């Protein structure tokens, strides 16, 4: 059975562009979804998350082609990044990464070549945004997929807002010093 159409709810969603300030938090929007969506659709909201562990561990179909495709793309991206990072650092590489979504694997390869970590993350998140745009079909515009899409886009907008070069450098320095202190303490 197809998911119900959410004409009113979908039509109230603001249009967002990558880089915009989020019109509301993703948590607020998810709470709204739980109160307005059919329980079967609302049960899929937790899968609409940039949670690497969830993406890697969710191998069974969720009941939504859209959510399954999102999870496949995220799993492919995460596992390809892990594989390429391990190879770059000359660590034992995890298992061969999935290649079902070849364009996603290409994003991972390109991101690994970007020397600036902030620029690499921005590239990855912009690519995630583009994946979402490519996943929506015209007949999704009043269905649950546009709502799932909005949840994910709000998360990307929130992520982009927390990227701050100065704070990132300070945090990097703290982590680096902690590692050095731990290493020196073992000598």
C-alpha positions in Angstrom: 0.0 0.0 0.0 1.4 3.4 -0.9 2.0 6.0 1.8 -0.7 8.6 2.1 -0.2 11.9 0.5 0.6 14.8 2.8 -0.6 17.7 0.7 -1.0 20.2 3.5 2.1 19.3 5.5 4.3 19.1 2.4 3.0 22.4 1.0 4.0 24.2 4.3 7.6 23.1 4.1 9.9 26.0 3.3 12.2 25.7 0.3 15.8 25.5 1.4 19.1 25.8 -0.4 22.4 24.4 0.7 24.0 27.1 2.9 20.7 28.6 4.1 20.1 29.1 7.8 17.8 26.2 8.9 14.2 27.5 9.2 13.8 25.3 12.3 15.8 22.6 14.0 15.8 19.1 12.7 14.6 17.9 16.1 11.7 20.3 16.1 10.7 19.2 12.6 11.0 15.5 13.6 8.7 16.1 16.5 6.2 17.7 14.2 6.5 14.7 11.9 5.7 12.3 14.7 2.5 14.1 15.3 1.4 14.6 11.7 2.6 11.4 9.9 0.9 8.1 9.6 2.5 5.8 12.3 4.1 3.6 9.6 5.7 6.6 8.0 6.7 8.2 11.3 8.5 5.0 12.2 10.9 5.6 9.4 12.0 9.1 10.7 14.9 7.6 12.8 16.4 6.2 9.7 16.6 9.7 8.2 19.8 10.6 9.9 23.5 11.0 9.1 24.4 8.4 11.6 27.2 6.3 10.2 26.6 3.3 12.5 22.9 3.2 11.7 23.7 3.4 7.9 26.3 0.6 8.1 24.1 -1.7 10.3 20.8 -1.3 8.5 21.0 -3.9 5.8 17.4 -5.1 5.8 14.8 -3.1 3.8 12.9 -0.5 5.8 9.8 -0.6 3.8 10.6 2.7 2.0 12.5 2.7 -1.3 13.6 6.3 -0.6 14.9 5.5 2.9 16.6 2.3 1.6 18.3 4.3 -1.2 19.5 7.0 1.3 20.9 4.3 3.6 22.6 2.6 0.7 24.3 5.8 -0.4 25.3 6.7 3.1 26.6 3.2 3.8 28.6 3.3 0.6 30.0 6.7 1.4 31.0 5.9 5.0 32.6 2.5 4.1 34.5 3.9 1.1 35.8 6.8 3.2 36.9 4.4 6.0 38.6 2.1 3.4 40.4 5.0 1.7 41.5 6.7 4.9 42.9 3.4 6.2 44.8 2.9 2.9 46.1 6.5 3.0 47.4 6.0 6.5 48.8 2.6 5.7 46.6 0.9 8.2 45.1 -2.5 7.6 42.1 -1.7 5.4 38.7 -2.9 6.4 36.8 -5.2 4.0 36.5 -4.0 0.4 33.9 -1.2 0.4 30.6 -1.6 -1.4 30.4 -0.2 -4.9 26.6 -0.4 -5.5 26.4 3.4 -5.7 29.5 4.1 -7.8 28.9 7.8 -7.9 29.0 7.9 -4.1 32.2 6.0 -4.1 33.6 8.6 -6.5 32.6 11.3 -4.0 34.6 9.5 -1.3 37.7 9.2 -3.6 37.5 12.9 -4.4 37.0 13.9 -0.7 40.1 11.9 0.4 42.2 13.9 -2.1 41.2 17.3 -0.5 43.9 18.3 1.9 41.8 20.7 4.0 39.5 18.7 6.3 36.9 21.4 6.4 36.7 21.7 2.6 36.5 17.9 2.4 33.6 17.8 4.8 31.8 20.7 3.0 32.4 18.8 -0.3 30.9 15.6 1.2 27.9 17.4 2.6 27.2 19.3 -0.6 27.4 16.0 -2.4 24.9 14.5 0.1 22.6 17.4 -0.7 22.9 16.7 -4.4 22.1 13.0 -3.7 18.9 14.0 -2.0 17.9 16.3 -4.8 18.5 13.5 -7.3 16.4 11.0 -5.3 13.2 13.0 -5.3 10.8 12.5 -8.1 8.0 14.8 -9.2 5.4 12.4 -7.9 7.1 12.6 -4.4 6.2 16.3 -4.0 3.3 15.7 -1.7 4.3 12.3 -0.4 6.3 11.2 2.6 9.6 11.3 0.6 9.6 15.0 0.5 9.2 15.0 4.3 12.1 12.6 4.7 14.1 14.8 2.3 13.4 17.8 4.4 14.5 16.1 7.6 17.8 15.2 6.0 18.4 18.6 4.5 17.7 20.3 7.8 20.5 18.1 9.4 22.9 19.1 6.6 22.1 22.8 7.1 22.7 22.4 10.9 26.0 20.7 10.2 27.1 23.5 7.9 26.4 26.1 10.6 28.6 24.4 13.2 31.7 24.4 10.9 33.8 27.2 12.2 37.5 27.4 11.2 38.7 29.1 14.3 36.8 26.7 16.7 37.9 23.7 14.6 41.6 24.7 14.7 41.3 25.2 18.5 39.7 21.7 18.9 42.3 20.2 16.6 45.0 21.7 18.7 43.4 20.3 21.9 43.2 16.8 20.4 46.7 17.0 19.0 48.1 18.1 22.4 46.2 15.4 24.3 47.6 12.7 21.9 51.1 14.1 22.3 50.7 14.2 26.1 49.5 10.6 26.2 52.3 9.5 24.0 55.0 11.4 26.0 53.6 9.9 29.2 54.2 6.4 27.9 57.9 7.1 27.2 
